[in-house]
Amino acid sequence: MIFCLINMLNYVDRGAIASNGVNGSLATCTDSGICTGGSGIQGDFNLNNFQDGVLSSAFMVGLLIASPIFASLAKSHNPFRLIGVGLSVWTLAIAGCGSSFDFWSIAICRMLVGVGEASFISLAAPFIDDNAPDAQKTAWLATFYMCIPAGTALGYVYGGIVGSQFNWRVAFWVEAILMLPFPILGFVIKPLQLKGFAPLESKQTLTYTETNVSETGDDDTLAEDQALLKGSKSTSKLWNQFTIFSKDMQELLHDQVYVINVLGYIAYNFVIGAYSYWGPKAGYSIYHMNNADLLFGGITIVCGIVGTLAGGLFLDRISSTISNAFKLLSGATFLGAIFCLIAFLFKSLSGFIVFFSMGELLIFVTQAPVNYVSLRCVKPSLRPLSMAISTVSIHVFGDVPSSPLVGVLQDHINDWRKTALCLTSIFFLAAVIWFIGIFLKSDVYDKDDEEQSATTRGGKLTPLLDGSSDTTSSQV
């Protein structure tokens, strides 16, 4: 629940900055000489479409730098303390967005926002997968990833209302206040324990790690990692952590299933990122919708919740295997792309709404299966890093370049309908890449993990806020 709320609020911010109420528009003048003043961030700072698109992608700087660092530090530090640090930076950065005075000041604050996402995104999915019942693992992941479309959609609505009724700066300040309890909770909550490794600060934790390692069959790798970290100090410790990180990265990049899954996810997220940022403006331009924020927000929240949950439940029903996940990813994305293309060809708003809703419903089916593959194609000790690199990759090569590139394309052709059709066609590339994954050898770690999950749930688990039984929480 905590991870879901944090994820939801993070994507509410992502939707709010894309809303017409917060993002706004430049001043315009008609041929007859009648001028309308600019509004929102774009109007106040007089940003062109490229600069405007950069703001949506600036968070990636913090995410890119911080994600591998947080994933690696989780081996030797209390993960919840790390989350507390990251979310503290997020809260201050969001407050800074509301107080910004020009393009560079808000761009720097948006960069720091990515640190907050980095602190929890690589740890949340492994924790959920560790604690979910065997028959509902994908459904639990779907609930967490449902917060992405739901949060983005709520952000459209929230930004549209607050931005128009008050001021775009107020939207950021309220977000900072809402997030404030979570970094505090990160510093007081009981340390979480992940399969494959655990923090090394206490004897009790070391015992847990040794037991957990022997169960997962990952003892050789972790024994080497622990030996490097245990006997290291200052500069040598940093070098040893870098050595471990490099070794883990090589293992990830040599995993064909993981690479194919991430490549498909990159193409998919390229489109989704541009949809989420430019969607309201495209809808306003093509169909002359005055309530584009509310309409896109409403469609996305309904389709996002229903589609994401349906994808998780369906994969659990047909048997949660990596091969089945790839089949679902490829099929749903291909069909969703067809419906979205047809939607943008309609000249009537009603036809667009019907087909775009059907397309989005199918597109969001992928959220749980794609992350299930990233978790299950690697050994447990690599899961946090697997999720971190997946997240970094889909942003660096996906939604980060897509927003400014679509802005450049629109500046060049000046036709939102053609721009939307070009963008949507990239979904077919994602479907083809995931189709290749069906034929790759997979499920290597599924069997071992299922056997271990029963042992882990049968062991001693203490409440998250019960700090009396774990000396680690007092030492970290």
Contacts in CASP RR format, 6 or more apart in sequence:
PFRMAT RR
TARGET T0000
AUTHOR 0000-0000-0000
METHOD contacts of the structure
MODEL  1
MIFCLINMLNYVDRGAIASNGVNGSLATCTDSGICTGGSGIQGDFNLNNF
QDGVLSSAFMVGLLIASPIFASLAKSHNPFRLIGVGLSVWTLAIAGCGSS
FDFWSIAICRMLVGVGEASFISLAAPFIDDNAPDAQKTAWLATFYMCIPA
GTALGYVYGGIVGSQFNWRVAFWVEAILMLPFPILGFVIKPLQLKGFAPL
ESKQTLTYTETNVSETGDDDTLAEDQALLKGSKSTSKLWNQFTIFSKDMQ
ELLHDQVYVINVLGYIAYNFVIGAYSYWGPKAGYSIYHMNNADLLFGGIT
IVCGIVGTLAGGLFLDRISSTISNAFKLLSGATFLGAIFCLIAFLFKSLS
GFIVFFSMGELLIFVTQAPVNYVSLRCVKPSLRPLSMAISTVSIHVFGDV
PSSPLVGVLQDHINDWRKTALCLTSIFFLAAVIWFIGIFLKSDVYDKDDE
EQSATTRGGKLTPLLDGSSDTTSSQV
2 182 0 8 1.000
2 185 0 8 1.000
2 189 0 8 1.000
3 120 0 8 1.000
3 124 0 8 1.000
3 127 0 8 1.000
3 128 0 8 1.000
3 144 0 8 1.000
4 143 0 8 1.000
4 144 0 8 1.000
4 147 0 8 1.000
5 147 0 8 1.000
5 182 0 8 1.000
6 87 0 8 1.000
6 120 0 8 1.000
6 124 0 8 1.000
6 179 0 8 1.000
6 182 0 8 1.000
7 120 0 8 1.000
7 121 0 8 1.000
7 124 0 8 1.000
7 144 0 8 1.000
7 145 0 8 1.000
7 147 0 8 1.000
7 148 0 8 1.000
8 147 0 8 1.000
8 150 0 8 1.000
8 151 0 8 1.000
8 154 0 8 1.000
9 151 0 8 1.000
9 175 0 8 1.000
9 178 0 8 1.000
9 179 0 8 1.000
9 182 0 8 1.000
10 90 0 8 1.000
10 116 0 8 1.000
10 117 0 8 1.000
11 147 0 8 1.000
11 148 0 8 1.000
11 149 0 8 1.000
11 150 0 8 1.000
11 151 0 8 1.000
11 152 0 8 1.000
11 155 0 8 1.000
12 151 0 8 1.000
12 152 0 8 1.000
12 154 0 8 1.000
12 155 0 8 1.000
12 158 0 8 1.000
12 175 0 8 1.000
13 94 0 8 1.000
13 113 0 8 1.000
13 155 0 8 1.000
13 172 0 8 1.000
13 175 0 8 1.000
14 56 0 8 1.000
14 151 0 8 1.000
14 152 0 8 1.000
14 155 0 8 1.000
14 276 0 8 1.000
15 151 0 8 1.000
15 152 0 8 1.000
15 153 0 8 1.000
15 154 0 8 1.000
15 155 0 8 1.000
15 156 0 8 1.000
15 158 0 8 1.000
15 159 0 8 1.000
15 276 0 8 1.000
16 22 0 8 1.000
16 155 0 8 1.000
16 156 0 8 1.000
16 158 0 8 1.000
16 159 0 8 1.000
16 160 0 8 1.000
16 162 0 8 1.000
16 171 0 8 1.000
16 172 0 8 1.000
16 175 0 8 1.000
17 23 0 8 1.000
17 41 0 8 1.000
17 55 0 8 1.000
17 56 0 8 1.000
17 97 0 8 1.000
17 110 0 8 1.000
18 56 0 8 1.000
18 152 0 8 1.000
18 156 0 8 1.000
18 276 0 8 1.000
18 277 0 8 1.000
18 278 0 8 1.000
18 279 0 8 1.000
18 280 0 8 1.000
19 155 0 8 1.000
19 156 0 8 1.000
19 157 0 8 1.000
19 158 0 8 1.000
19 159 0 8 1.000
19 160 0 8 1.000
19 163 0 8 1.000
19 280 0 8 1.000
19 293 0 8 1.000
20 160 0 8 1.000
20 280 0 8 1.000
20 281 0 8 1.000
20 284 0 8 1.000
20 292 0 8 1.000
20 293 0 8 1.000
21 39 0 8 1.000
21 40 0 8 1.000
21 159 0 8 1.000
21 160 0 8 1.000
21 162 0 8 1.000
21 163 0 8 1.000
21 164 0 8 1.000
21 168 0 8 1.000
21 293 0 8 1.000
22 40 0 8 1.000
22 41 0 8 1.000
22 159 0 8 1.000
22 160 0 8 1.000
22 162 0 8 1.000
22 163 0 8 1.000
22 168 0 8 1.000
22 171 0 8 1.000
23 40 0 8 1.000
23 41 0 8 1.000
23 42 0 8 1.000
23 52 0 8 1.000
23 168 0 8 1.000
23 281 0 8 1.000
24 38 0 8 1.000
24 39 0 8 1.000
24 40 0 8 1.000
24 41 0 8 1.000
24 42 0 8 1.000
24 43 0 8 1.000
24 168 0 8 1.000
25 38 0 8 1.000
25 39 0 8 1.000
25 40 0 8 1.000
25 42 0 8 1.000
25 43 0 8 1.000
25 281 0 8 1.000
26 38 0 8 1.000
26 42 0 8 1.000
26 43 0 8 1.000
26 46 0 8 1.000
26 47 0 8 1.000
26 48 0 8 1.000
27 35 0 8 1.000
27 36 0 8 1.000
27 37 0 8 1.000
27 38 0 8 1.000
27 43 0 8 1.000
28 35 0 8 1.000
28 36 0 8 1.000
28 37 0 8 1.000
28 38 0 8 1.000
29 35 0 8 1.000
29 36 0 8 1.000
37 43 0 8 1.000
38 44 0 8 1.000
40 163 0 8 1.000
40 168 0 8 1.000
41 47 0 8 1.000
41 52 0 8 1.000
41 55 0 8 1.000
41 106 0 8 1.000
41 168 0 8 1.000
42 52 0 8 1.000
44 168 0 8 1.000
45 102 0 8 1.000
45 103 0 8 1.000
45 106 0 8 1.000
47 55 0 8 1.000
47 103 0 8 1.000
48 411 0 8 1.000
49 407 0 8 1.000
49 408 0 8 1.000
49 410 0 8 1.000
49 411 0 8 1.000
50 404 0 8 1.000
50 407 0 8 1.000
50 408 0 8 1.000
50 411 0 8 1.000
51 103 0 8 1.000
52 407 0 8 1.000
53 277 0 8 1.000
53 403 0 8 1.000
53 404 0 8 1.000
53 407 0 8 1.000
54 107 0 8 1.000
54 403 0 8 1.000
54 404 0 8 1.000
55 103 0 8 1.000
55 106 0 8 1.000
55 107 0 8 1.000
55 110 0 8 1.000
56 273 0 8 1.000
56 277 0 8 1.000
56 399 0 8 1.000
56 403 0 8 1.000
57 395 0 8 1.000
57 399 0 8 1.000
57 400 0 8 1.000
57 401 0 8 1.000
57 403 0 8 1.000
57 404 0 8 1.000
58 107 0 8 1.000
58 108 0 8 1.000
58 110 0 8 1.000
58 111 0 8 1.000
58 113 0 8 1.000
59 110 0 8 1.000
59 111 0 8 1.000
59 113 0 8 1.000
59 114 0 8 1.000
59 117 0 8 1.000
60 111 0 8 1.000
60 114 0 8 1.000
60 395 0 8 1.000
60 396 0 8 1.000
60 400 0 8 1.000
61 111 0 8 1.000
61 114 0 8 1.000
62 111 0 8 1.000
62 112 0 8 1.000
62 113 0 8 1.000
62 114 0 8 1.000
62 115 0 8 1.000
62 118 0 8 1.000
63 114 0 8 1.000
63 115 0 8 1.000
63 117 0 8 1.000
63 118 0 8 1.000
63 391 0 8 1.000
63 392 0 8 1.000
63 395 0 8 1.000
64 392 0 8 1.000
64 395 0 8 1.000
64 396 0 8 1.000
65 115 0 8 1.000
65 118 0 8 1.000
66 86 0 8 1.000
66 114 0 8 1.000
66 115 0 8 1.000
66 116 0 8 1.000
66 118 0 8 1.000
66 119 0 8 1.000
67 118 0 8 1.000
67 121 0 8 1.000
67 122 0 8 1.000
67 388 0 8 1.000
67 389 0 8 1.000
67 391 0 8 1.000
67 392 0 8 1.000
68 245 0 8 1.000
68 385 0 8 1.000
68 388 0 8 1.000
68 389 0 8 1.000
68 392 0 8 1.000
69 118 0 8 1.000
70 82 0 8 1.000
70 86 0 8 1.000
70 118 0 8 1.000
70 119 0 8 1.000
70 122 0 8 1.000
70 123 0 8 1.000
70 388 0 8 1.000
71 122 0 8 1.000
71 123 0 8 1.000
71 384 0 8 1.000
71 385 0 8 1.000
71 387 0 8 1.000
71 388 0 8 1.000
71 389 0 8 1.000
72 241 0 8 1.000
72 244 0 8 1.000
72 245 0 8 1.000
72 385 0 8 1.000
73 82 0 8 1.000
73 241 0 8 1.000
74 82 0 8 1.000
74 122 0 8 1.000
74 123 0 8 1.000
74 194 0 8 1.000
74 197 0 8 1.000
74 199 0 8 1.000
74 384 0 8 1.000
75 197 0 8 1.000
75 199 0 8 1.000
75 200 0 8 1.000
75 225 0 8 1.000
75 229 0 8 1.000
75 244 0 8 1.000
76 199 0 8 1.000
76 200 0 8 1.000
76 201 0 8 1.000
76 229 0 8 1.000
76 241 0 8 1.000
77 199 0 8 1.000
77 201 0 8 1.000
77 476 0 8 1.000
78 191 0 8 1.000
78 199 0 8 1.000
78 201 0 8 1.000
78 472 0 8 1.000
78 473 0 8 1.000
78 476 0 8 1.000
79 123 0 8 1.000
79 191 0 8 1.000
79 192 0 8 1.000
79 194 0 8 1.000
79 199 0 8 1.000
80 185 0 8 1.000
80 186 0 8 1.000
80 187 0 8 1.000
80 189 0 8 1.000
80 190 0 8 1.000
80 191 0 8 1.000
80 192 0 8 1.000
81 186 0 8 1.000
81 187 0 8 1.000
81 191 0 8 1.000
81 476 0 8 1.000
82 119 0 8 1.000
82 123 0 8 1.000
83 119 0 8 1.000
83 120 0 8 1.000
83 123 0 8 1.000
83 182 0 8 1.000
83 183 0 8 1.000
83 186 0 8 1.000
84 119 0 8 1.000
84 182 0 8 1.000
84 183 0 8 1.000
84 184 0 8 1.000
84 185 0 8 1.000
84 186 0 8 1.000
84 187 0 8 1.000
85 119 0 8 1.000
85 183 0 8 1.000
86 115 0 8 1.000
86 116 0 8 1.000
86 118 0 8 1.000
86 119 0 8 1.000
86 120 0 8 1.000
86 183 0 8 1.000
87 116 0 8 1.000
87 119 0 8 1.000
87 120 0 8 1.000
87 179 0 8 1.000
87 182 0 8 1.000
87 183 0 8 1.000
87 186 0 8 1.000
88 183 0 8 1.000
89 112 0 8 1.000
89 115 0 8 1.000
89 116 0 8 1.000
89 119 0 8 1.000
90 112 0 8 1.000
90 113 0 8 1.000
90 114 0 8 1.000
90 115 0 8 1.000
90 116 0 8 1.000
90 117 0 8 1.000
90 119 0 8 1.000
90 179 0 8 1.000
90 183 0 8 1.000
91 176 0 8 1.000
91 179 0 8 1.000
91 180 0 8 1.000
91 183 0 8 1.000
92 112 0 8 1.000
92 176 0 8 1.000
93 109 0 8 1.000
93 110 0 8 1.000
93 111 0 8 1.000
93 112 0 8 1.000
93 113 0 8 1.000
93 114 0 8 1.000
93 115 0 8 1.000
94 109 0 8 1.000
94 113 0 8 1.000
94 172 0 8 1.000
94 173 0 8 1.000
94 175 0 8 1.000
94 176 0 8 1.000
94 179 0 8 1.000
95 172 0 8 1.000
95 173 0 8 1.000
95 176 0 8 1.000
96 105 0 8 1.000
96 106 0 8 1.000
96 109 0 8 1.000
96 172 0 8 1.000
96 176 0 8 1.000
97 106 0 8 1.000
97 109 0 8 1.000
97 110 0 8 1.000
97 113 0 8 1.000
97 172 0 8 1.000
98 106 0 8 1.000
98 109 0 8 1.000
98 168 0 8 1.000
98 169 0 8 1.000
98 172 0 8 1.000
98 173 0 8 1.000
99 169 0 8 1.000
100 106 0 8 1.000
100 109 0 8 1.000
117 391 0 8 1.000
118 388 0 8 1.000
118 391 0 8 1.000
121 387 0 8 1.000
121 388 0 8 1.000
121 391 0 8 1.000
122 384 0 8 1.000
122 385 0 8 1.000
122 387 0 8 1.000
122 388 0 8 1.000
122 391 0 8 1.000
123 192 0 8 1.000
123 194 0 8 1.000
123 384 0 8 1.000
123 387 0 8 1.000
124 144 0 8 1.000
124 387 0 8 1.000
125 141 0 8 1.000
125 144 0 8 1.000
125 371 0 8 1.000
125 374 0 8 1.000
125 375 0 8 1.000
125 383 0 8 1.000
125 387 0 8 1.000
126 194 0 8 1.000
126 195 0 8 1.000
126 375 0 8 1.000
126 380 0 8 1.000
126 383 0 8 1.000
126 384 0 8 1.000
126 387 0 8 1.000
127 192 0 8 1.000
127 194 0 8 1.000
128 140 0 8 1.000
128 141 0 8 1.000
128 144 0 8 1.000
129 137 0 8 1.000
129 140 0 8 1.000
129 141 0 8 1.000
129 375 0 8 1.000
129 383 0 8 1.000
130 193 0 8 1.000
130 194 0 8 1.000
130 195 0 8 1.000
130 453 0 8 1.000
130 456 0 8 1.000
131 457 0 8 1.000
132 139 0 8 1.000
132 140 0 8 1.000
132 141 0 8 1.000
133 140 0 8 1.000
134 450 0 8 1.000
134 453 0 8 1.000
134 454 0 8 1.000
135 316 0 8 1.000
136 316 0 8 1.000
137 316 0 8 1.000
137 320 0 8 1.000
137 372 0 8 1.000
138 311 0 8 1.000
138 312 0 8 1.000
138 313 0 8 1.000
138 315 0 8 1.000
138 316 0 8 1.000
138 320 0 8 1.000
138 368 0 8 1.000
138 369 0 8 1.000
138 372 0 8 1.000
139 309 0 8 1.000
139 312 0 8 1.000
139 313 0 8 1.000
139 316 0 8 1.000
139 368 0 8 1.000
141 312 0 8 1.000
141 368 0 8 1.000
141 371 0 8 1.000
141 372 0 8 1.000
141 375 0 8 1.000
142 308 0 8 1.000
142 309 0 8 1.000
142 311 0 8 1.000
142 312 0 8 1.000
142 313 0 8 1.000
142 367 0 8 1.000
142 368 0 8 1.000
143 309 0 8 1.000
145 308 0 8 1.000
145 367 0 8 1.000
145 368 0 8 1.000
145 371 0 8 1.000
146 304 0 8 1.000
146 305 0 8 1.000
146 308 0 8 1.000
146 309 0 8 1.000
146 367 0 8 1.000
148 308 0 8 1.000
148 367 0 8 1.000
149 300 0 8 1.000
149 301 0 8 1.000
149 303 0 8 1.000
149 304 0 8 1.000
149 305 0 8 1.000
149 308 0 8 1.000
149 364 0 8 1.000
149 367 0 8 1.000
150 301 0 8 1.000
150 304 0 8 1.000
150 305 0 8 1.000
151 301 0 8 1.000
152 276 0 8 1.000
152 297 0 8 1.000
152 300 0 8 1.000
153 296 0 8 1.000
153 297 0 8 1.000
153 298 0 8 1.000
153 299 0 8 1.000
153 300 0 8 1.000
153 301 0 8 1.000
153 304 0 8 1.000
154 297 0 8 1.000
154 301 0 8 1.000
155 297 0 8 1.000
156 280 0 8 1.000
156 293 0 8 1.000
156 294 0 8 1.000
156 296 0 8 1.000
156 297 0 8 1.000
156 298 0 8 1.000
156 300 0 8 1.000
157 293 0 8 1.000
157 294 0 8 1.000
157 297 0 8 1.000
157 298 0 8 1.000
157 301 0 8 1.000
158 171 0 8 1.000
159 168 0 8 1.000
159 171 0 8 1.000
159 293 0 8 1.000
160 293 0 8 1.000
160 294 0 8 1.000
162 168 0 8 1.000
162 170 0 8 1.000
162 171 0 8 1.000
162 174 0 8 1.000
163 170 0 8 1.000
163 171 0 8 1.000
188 465 0 8 1.000
189 464 0 8 1.000
189 465 0 8 1.000
190 462 0 8 1.000
190 463 0 8 1.000
190 464 0 8 1.000
190 465 0 8 1.000
190 466 0 8 1.000
190 467 0 8 1.000
190 470 0 8 1.000
190 473 0 8 1.000
191 199 0 8 1.000
191 470 0 8 1.000
191 472 0 8 1.000
191 473 0 8 1.000
191 476 0 8 1.000
192 464 0 8 1.000
193 208 0 8 1.000
193 212 0 8 1.000
194 380 0 8 1.000
194 383 0 8 1.000
194 384 0 8 1.000
195 212 0 8 1.000
195 216 0 8 1.000
195 380 0 8 1.000
195 381 0 8 1.000
195 383 0 8 1.000
195 449 0 8 1.000
195 452 0 8 1.000
195 456 0 8 1.000
196 209 0 8 1.000
196 212 0 8 1.000
196 213 0 8 1.000
196 216 0 8 1.000
196 218 0 8 1.000
196 222 0 8 1.000
196 379 0 8 1.000
196 380 0 8 1.000
196 381 0 8 1.000
197 209 0 8 1.000
197 212 0 8 1.000
197 213 0 8 1.000
197 222 0 8 1.000
197 225 0 8 1.000
197 380 0 8 1.000
197 381 0 8 1.000
198 205 0 8 1.000
198 208 0 8 1.000
198 209 0 8 1.000
198 212 0 8 1.000
199 205 0 8 1.000
199 472 0 8 1.000
199 476 0 8 1.000
200 206 0 8 1.000
200 209 0 8 1.000
200 226 0 8 1.000
200 229 0 8 1.000
200 230 0 8 1.000
201 472 0 8 1.000
201 475 0 8 1.000
201 476 0 8 1.000
202 470 0 8 1.000
202 471 0 8 1.000
202 472 0 8 1.000
202 475 0 8 1.000
204 470 0 8 1.000
204 471 0 8 1.000
204 472 0 8 1.000
205 472 0 8 1.000
206 226 0 8 1.000
209 222 0 8 1.000
209 226 0 8 1.000
212 456 0 8 1.000
213 219 0 8 1.000
213 222 0 8 1.000
213 223 0 8 1.000
215 452 0 8 1.000
215 455 0 8 1.000
215 456 0 8 1.000
216 379 0 8 1.000
216 380 0 8 1.000
216 381 0 8 1.000
216 448 0 8 1.000
216 449 0 8 1.000
216 452 0 8 1.000
217 379 0 8 1.000
217 448 0 8 1.000
218 379 0 8 1.000
218 380 0 8 1.000
218 381 0 8 1.000
221 379 0 8 1.000
221 381 0 8 1.000
222 381 0 8 1.000
225 244 0 8 1.000
225 381 0 8 1.000
228 240 0 8 1.000
228 241 0 8 1.000
228 243 0 8 1.000
228 244 0 8 1.000
229 237 0 8 1.000
229 240 0 8 1.000
229 241 0 8 1.000
229 244 0 8 1.000
231 237 0 8 1.000
232 239 0 8 1.000
232 240 0 8 1.000
232 241 0 8 1.000
245 385 0 8 1.000
248 382 0 8 1.000
248 385 0 8 1.000
249 385 0 8 1.000
249 389 0 8 1.000
251 378 0 8 1.000
251 382 0 8 1.000
252 258 0 8 1.000
252 378 0 8 1.000
252 382 0 8 1.000
252 385 0 8 1.000
252 386 0 8 1.000
252 389 0 8 1.000
253 259 0 8 1.000
255 377 0 8 1.000
255 378 0 8 1.000
256 440 0 8 1.000
256 441 0 8 1.000
257 322 0 8 1.000
257 373 0 8 1.000
257 377 0 8 1.000
257 437 0 8 1.000
257 440 0 8 1.000
257 441 0 8 1.000
257 442 0 8 1.000
258 373 0 8 1.000
258 374 0 8 1.000
258 377 0 8 1.000
258 378 0 8 1.000
258 386 0 8 1.000
260 433 0 8 1.000
260 434 0 8 1.000
260 436 0 8 1.000
260 437 0 8 1.000
260 440 0 8 1.000
261 326 0 8 1.000
261 370 0 8 1.000
261 373 0 8 1.000
261 374 0 8 1.000
261 377 0 8 1.000
261 390 0 8 1.000
261 434 0 8 1.000
261 437 0 8 1.000
262 374 0 8 1.000
262 389 0 8 1.000
262 390 0 8 1.000
262 393 0 8 1.000
262 394 0 8 1.000
263 433 0 8 1.000
264 329 0 8 1.000
264 429 0 8 1.000
264 430 0 8 1.000
264 433 0 8 1.000
264 434 0 8 1.000
265 370 0 8 1.000
265 390 0 8 1.000
265 393 0 8 1.000
265 394 0 8 1.000
265 430 0 8 1.000
266 393 0 8 1.000
266 394 0 8 1.000
266 397 0 8 1.000
266 398 0 8 1.000
267 398 0 8 1.000
267 426 0 8 1.000
267 427 0 8 1.000
267 429 0 8 1.000
267 430 0 8 1.000
267 433 0 8 1.000
268 333 0 8 1.000
268 363 0 8 1.000
268 366 0 8 1.000
268 370 0 8 1.000
268 394 0 8 1.000
268 427 0 8 1.000
268 430 0 8 1.000
269 394 0 8 1.000
269 395 0 8 1.000
269 398 0 8 1.000
269 399 0 8 1.000
269 402 0 8 1.000
270 397 0 8 1.000
270 398 0 8 1.000
270 399 0 8 1.000
270 401 0 8 1.000
270 402 0 8 1.000
270 426 0 8 1.000
271 402 0 8 1.000
271 423 0 8 1.000
271 424 0 8 1.000
271 426 0 8 1.000
271 427 0 8 1.000
271 430 0 8 1.000
272 363 0 8 1.000
272 399 0 8 1.000
273 398 0 8 1.000
273 399 0 8 1.000
273 402 0 8 1.000
273 403 0 8 1.000
274 399 0 8 1.000
274 402 0 8 1.000
274 403 0 8 1.000
274 405 0 8 1.000
274 406 0 8 1.000
274 423 0 8 1.000
275 423 0 8 1.000
276 300 0 8 1.000
276 399 0 8 1.000
277 399 0 8 1.000
277 403 0 8 1.000
277 406 0 8 1.000
278 403 0 8 1.000
278 406 0 8 1.000
278 407 0 8 1.000
278 410 0 8 1.000
278 419 0 8 1.000
279 292 0 8 1.000
279 296 0 8 1.000
280 292 0 8 1.000
280 293 0 8 1.000
280 296 0 8 1.000
281 292 0 8 1.000
281 416 0 8 1.000
282 416 0 8 1.000
282 419 0 8 1.000
282 420 0 8 1.000
283 289 0 8 1.000
283 292 0 8 1.000
283 295 0 8 1.000
283 296 0 8 1.000
283 416 0 8 1.000
284 290 0 8 1.000
284 292 0 8 1.000
285 416 0 8 1.000
286 344 0 8 1.000
286 352 0 8 1.000
286 416 0 8 1.000
286 417 0 8 1.000
286 420 0 8 1.000
287 349 0 8 1.000
287 352 0 8 1.000
289 295 0 8 1.000
289 349 0 8 1.000
295 353 0 8 1.000
299 353 0 8 1.000
299 356 0 8 1.000
299 357 0 8 1.000
299 360 0 8 1.000
300 360 0 8 1.000
302 357 0 8 1.000
303 357 0 8 1.000
303 359 0 8 1.000
303 360 0 8 1.000
303 361 0 8 1.000
303 363 0 8 1.000
303 364 0 8 1.000
304 360 0 8 1.000
304 361 0 8 1.000
304 364 0 8 1.000
304 367 0 8 1.000
306 361 0 8 1.000
306 364 0 8 1.000
307 361 0 8 1.000
307 362 0 8 1.000
307 364 0 8 1.000
307 365 0 8 1.000
307 367 0 8 1.000
308 364 0 8 1.000
308 365 0 8 1.000
308 367 0 8 1.000
308 368 0 8 1.000
310 361 0 8 1.000
310 365 0 8 1.000
311 328 0 8 1.000
311 332 0 8 1.000
311 365 0 8 1.000
311 366 0 8 1.000
311 367 0 8 1.000
311 368 0 8 1.000
311 369 0 8 1.000
312 368 0 8 1.000
312 369 0 8 1.000
314 328 0 8 1.000
314 365 0 8 1.000
315 324 0 8 1.000
315 325 0 8 1.000
315 328 0 8 1.000
315 368 0 8 1.000
315 369 0 8 1.000
315 372 0 8 1.000
318 324 0 8 1.000
318 328 0 8 1.000
320 372 0 8 1.000
321 442 0 8 1.000
321 443 0 8 1.000
321 446 0 8 1.000
322 372 0 8 1.000
322 373 0 8 1.000
322 376 0 8 1.000
322 377 0 8 1.000
322 442 0 8 1.000
322 443 0 8 1.000
322 446 0 8 1.000
323 437 0 8 1.000
323 438 0 8 1.000
323 442 0 8 1.000
323 443 0 8 1.000
325 369 0 8 1.000
325 370 0 8 1.000
325 372 0 8 1.000
325 373 0 8 1.000
326 369 0 8 1.000
326 373 0 8 1.000
326 434 0 8 1.000
326 435 0 8 1.000
326 437 0 8 1.000
326 438 0 8 1.000
326 442 0 8 1.000
327 438 0 8 1.000
328 365 0 8 1.000
328 366 0 8 1.000
328 369 0 8 1.000
329 366 0 8 1.000
329 369 0 8 1.000
329 370 0 8 1.000
329 373 0 8 1.000
329 431 0 8 1.000
329 434 0 8 1.000
330 431 0 8 1.000
330 432 0 8 1.000
330 434 0 8 1.000
330 435 0 8 1.000
330 438 0 8 1.000
331 431 0 8 1.000
331 434 0 8 1.000
331 435 0 8 1.000
332 362 0 8 1.000
332 363 0 8 1.000
332 365 0 8 1.000
332 366 0 8 1.000
333 362 0 8 1.000
333 363 0 8 1.000
333 366 0 8 1.000
333 427 0 8 1.000
333 430 0 8 1.000
333 431 0 8 1.000
333 434 0 8 1.000
334 427 0 8 1.000
334 428 0 8 1.000
334 431 0 8 1.000
335 359 0 8 1.000
335 362 0 8 1.000
336 358 0 8 1.000
336 359 0 8 1.000
336 360 0 8 1.000
336 362 0 8 1.000
336 363 0 8 1.000
336 427 0 8 1.000
337 359 0 8 1.000
337 363 0 8 1.000
337 424 0 8 1.000
337 425 0 8 1.000
337 427 0 8 1.000
337 428 0 8 1.000
337 431 0 8 1.000
338 359 0 8 1.000
339 355 0 8 1.000
339 356 0 8 1.000
339 358 0 8 1.000
339 359 0 8 1.000
339 362 0 8 1.000
340 355 0 8 1.000
340 356 0 8 1.000
340 359 0 8 1.000
340 360 0 8 1.000
340 363 0 8 1.000
340 424 0 8 1.000
340 427 0 8 1.000
341 421 0 8 1.000
341 424 0 8 1.000
341 425 0 8 1.000
342 355 0 8 1.000
343 351 0 8 1.000
343 352 0 8 1.000
343 353 0 8 1.000
343 354 0 8 1.000
343 355 0 8 1.000
343 356 0 8 1.000
343 359 0 8 1.000
344 352 0 8 1.000
344 356 0 8 1.000
344 417 0 8 1.000
344 420 0 8 1.000
344 421 0 8 1.000
344 424 0 8 1.000
345 421 0 8 1.000
346 352 0 8 1.000
346 355 0 8 1.000
363 427 0 8 1.000
371 387 0 8 1.000
371 390 0 8 1.000
374 386 0 8 1.000
374 387 0 8 1.000
374 390 0 8 1.000
375 383 0 8 1.000
375 386 0 8 1.000
375 387 0 8 1.000
376 443 0 8 1.000
376 445 0 8 1.000
376 446 0 8 1.000
376 449 0 8 1.000
377 386 0 8 1.000
377 442 0 8 1.000
377 444 0 8 1.000
377 445 0 8 1.000
378 386 0 8 1.000
378 445 0 8 1.000
379 445 0 8 1.000
380 445 0 8 1.000
380 449 0 8 1.000
380 452 0 8 1.000
402 423 0 8 1.000
406 419 0 8 1.000
406 423 0 8 1.000
407 419 0 8 1.000
409 419 0 8 1.000
409 422 0 8 1.000
410 416 0 8 1.000
410 419 0 8 1.000
413 419 0 8 1.000
462 469 0 8 1.000
462 470 0 8 1.000
467 473 0 8 1.000
467 474 0 8 1.000
END
